[in-house]
Amino acid sequence: MKTLQLRYFASIREAIGSGSEAFATEAGTVAELREALLARGEPYASCLARGRAVRTAVNQVLSDDSAVLEAGAEVAFFPPVTGG
């Protein structure tokens, strides 16, 4: 079991009601972590659901679902951002 520091931004932060939390998990990849969070039920299930546009960064580097998670990693979830 490893502990990760999770961070939530924008609409995801609003839905979850917190900007960050420590999370103990066996997840080895971002995909496995997301599944573990979905299994917690609401509000995670709706804002992190498969098919929803959610970006992920591991240790402040944009990452996809195959990114490997090491103990102590910071994992951030945020909606896509557009700018002009």
Secondary structure, DSSP 4 states (H G I P E B T S, - for coil): -EEEEEEE-HHHHHHHT-SEEEEEE---BHHHHHHHHHTT-TTHHHHS-TTS--EEEETTEEE-TT-B--TT-EEEEE------
